């Protein structure tokens, strides 16, 4: 993957992406004019569900920065309209509850009508964590209503998105569908039962849809992040049970890292074998951008895990 612009993710979307290697002076002492790096989604049309806040907002901002025309599909009218207005005329907002098929169809139709019948990228990002109480996390107190609610948004929403995106993409025999899953769909014990089941479903849907849609030149992939400190995850962590155990005092920086959160809302950055970086929404957006762009043109049916090594290794022998 080529080097990317690493300026703060809140930077203005219209600023060109500059190659840092071209700043400064050449060997003869002459000033070198910064050369814009290629925009990886230049001219492409994308829909991002759940794009008004959190990871979705980071995806929208990065897509726009790389030249995409983006439709934000979300149930948060105020945040969605505000973000679209802030990013300029290449971004629009449509209200969409992904668990309602008519809403998903309308969002796709809106993108097609606004952008000349074209849809290049569909990002299934909308999702819910579900309740984080001790009872909600136990199979012994399984709540069928809660299970249905979480799966309707996370799993059914992703399936409906794949369906209607594919209907728009098949005639052009090209397109990329990227869903945001979770490490809870890779490894047990990283989320409540309903949430875990829904994320496993997304990974399975991704692989199955890739089998079918590959014949039409459409790539289908997903990204599985570890816990990112978004408002949704922080609120869920606060909702969860507090364990009252005596612990030895730890350094302040370690406590701050723990508050960053994991997929279970109880903190988990310390589980990663990769130390140093803190996982940010921008990191997930970069992974989605890669799978949405032509740089991944021969990748399909893949689950790109962004977790600092949480699900792949355990340092049990003190390496």
N, C-alpha and C positions, 0 to 999 in steps of 0.2 A: 504494500500500500504506500503511495507516495506521501511525502511530507505534507502536512496540512497546516493551514493558518491556525495558530493557537491563541489568537487574541480573545479577550473575554467574550462569552457567548451572547452577551447583551449588546455587543457592538452593532452599529447601524447596519441593517441588511443590505443597503445599497452600496456600501463601501466595496471596492474591488478586492479580490483575494490576491495578495502580493506574495511573490516568492522571496523569502527572507535572504536567500543566497545571492540575490541580485542587488542588494542595497550596498551603498558605499562607493568605493573607488576602484578603478581597474589598475593594472600594473603600471600604466603610464601616468598615473595621477589624475586621470580624467574621471569626472563624476559619472556614475552608472545610473541610468534611469530605471527605477523599479519596473519589472516586467510582470504584468498580471498573469497569474496561473490560470490554466483552463478551468472554466466552471463545469463541474462534473454533471450537472443536470440542466445545462443550458437549453432553454426552449421547451423543456419537458413539462408536462402537466401532472400534478400529484394531488391526491386526497390523503389527508391525515386525520384519522378519527381520534377523538380525545385530544385534539391539537391545541386546545385553549390554554392549558397549564401543564406544569411538570415536564415529564419526558416529552410529551407531545409538543409542547411549546418549543422545546429545544430542537426537535426534529423540524418543525415548521421554519424556525429561524435559519437553521443550517441549509435546508432545501432552498429557501429564498436566496440566501447568500451565494449559492451555487447555481443560480439562474433559473430555478423552477418557478412556475406559476402554480400556486398552492390554494386548495380549497380546505379550509378548516371545518371539520364536521364534529360538532360537540353539542352537549345539552346545556352548557353554560353560555347562555346568550351574551351576557355582559362581558365576560372575559374573552370570548371568541370574537365579538365585534370590535372590542378594544384592540386586540392583537392585530386583526386584519387591517384596521385603520392605521395603526402605528407602522405597519410594514409596507403599506403602499398599495397601488392599484393592481399589482400582480397577485394579491392575496384577497380572498373573499371568504365569507363565513356562511355556513348553512346549518341550521339546527338539525341534529340527527341523534336519535336514540338508536344505537346499533342493534338493540334487541328487537326492534320493530322493522320488519322487512321493507315496508313502504317507505320508511325514513331513509334506509340505506339506498333503495332504488332512486329516491328523489335526490339524494346527495350526488350519486353518480350522474344522473340526468342533468343536474345543475352544472357539474363540471363539463360535461360534454357540450351542453348548449352554450356555455360561456367561452369555451376554448376550441371551437371549431370541430367538435366531434372527436376530440383526442383525449385519451387518458393513458399515461405512460407508467405511473407509479400509484399503487394503492397501499397505504400503510395502516394496518389494523393495530392501533395503539390503545384504543379505549378499553378500559377494564376497571374492575372493582376488586378490593381485597376481601370484602365480607367482614363480618364481625370478628373481633380479636379477643373476645372474652374467653375465660378458661372453659366455660361450658361449650362455646362455639367450636373450640379446638378439639373437643373430645368426641370420638365416635360413639361413646356411650350415651351422649346426649344429642345425637345427630338430629338436625332440624331440616326436614325435607324442603320446607319453604325457603330457607336460607340457601340450601344447595341449589335449588332451582333458580333462584334469583342470581346467584353468582355465575352459574353456567349459562344462563340466558344472555348475560352481558359478555362474558369472556369467551365462551366457546361458540354459542350460537351467533353472537355478533361477528366473530371472526369468519365463521362459515358463510354468513350472509354477505360479508364484505368480499370474500373470495368469489362467490357466485356472481355478484353484480359487476365486480371489477373484470372478471373473466369475460362476461358477456360483452363488455365494452372493448376488451383487448383482442378477443379472438379474430374479429374481422381484419384487424391490422397485423395480426400474427406477430405481435411483440408486446412486451410489458413486463413489469416486475411487481409482484405482490410480496410485501414484507410484513410479518406480524411480530408483535412484541409479546413473547412468552415469558419465561422466568426460569431461574435455576430450580424452582419448585417443581418444574416439569421435567427435571433431569435427575434430581436426588430427593429421596424422601426426607421428611422431618424439617423442611424449610418453609412450611406454610400450613394453614388450616386445611382440612380435608377438601372442602368445596373448591377453594382456590387452587390447591394442588391438582385436583382432578381436572379443573378447567385448563390449566396450563399444560398438562400432559395432552389434553385434547387438541390444543393448538399445535403442538409439535407433531402429533399424528396427522392432523388435517394438512399440515404443511407438506409432509412427505407424500401423502396420498394425492393431494391436488397437484403436486409437482409431477407425479407420474402421468396424470391425465393431460395437464395443460402444456407440458413440454412439447407435445406434438404440434402445438400451435405457436411455438416460439415464446411462450410465457414462462418466466422463471418464478418460482415460489419458494421463499425462504423465511426463516424467523430468527429473532435475536432473543437470547435468554439472559437478562441481566441479573446480577446479584442485587441486594437492596440498595436503592438510591434514595438519598434523603430528600424526597419530594414531600409537599404538604400532605398528600394522601397517606404516605407511609408513616410520617411523623404522627399524624392524628391517630392512625391505627395503633402505633406503639403506645401512645398515651392511653388508649382505650384498654390495652391489654392488662393482664394481672401483674401485680407487683410482688416479686418474691422477696421475702424478708429473711435474708441470710447474712450472717456476720462475715465480713470480708476484710482482708488486710487492706490498708490504705494503698491506693495506686496513684501514680503520677497524674497530674491534671491532664496532660496531653492524651494519656491513655483513656481517661474517662470521656474526654471529648470525642475520641475516635469511636468509643463504644456507643455514644449517643447517635452516631451516624446511622445506625440501624441496619438490619438485615431483612431478608424476605419474611421472616416471622415477626417483624416489628419489634424484636427484643434486643436489637443491637447485634452486629456480627461481623464488622469489618476485620476484627481480629482473627477470623477464621480463614482469611485469604492467605495463601503462601506468599503472594506478592506484597511486599511492604513498601510504604512510601506514599504512593498516590492514593487519593480519596476518590472513590467512584462518584462521578457527577452525571447529571442528565446529558451534558454535552458528549460524554463518552459513549452513551447509548446512541445518541443521534449520529455520531460518526460511524458507528457500526451499521446503522440503518442506511445511511448515505452510501456506504460502500456497496451494500447489497442492492440498493436501488439504482446505482449507476452502472454504466457499461464496463466499469473496471471488473465487475463480477459476472461478466457476460456468459461464462461457462459454469456458473455455480447455481445449482437448483436442488431443492429438497434438503437444504442444509440448515442446521441449527447452530448459529454462531453464539457461543456462550461467552459472556463478558463478566467474569467473576473473580479475576485475580487468582485463579487456581483453586477456588473453593471446592468445586465438584470433581476435580481431576486428581487431586493428590492430598495426602496427609503426611506430614513430617513426623512419623512415629518413632524414628530412631535417632533423632537429633542431628540431622544433616545440616 
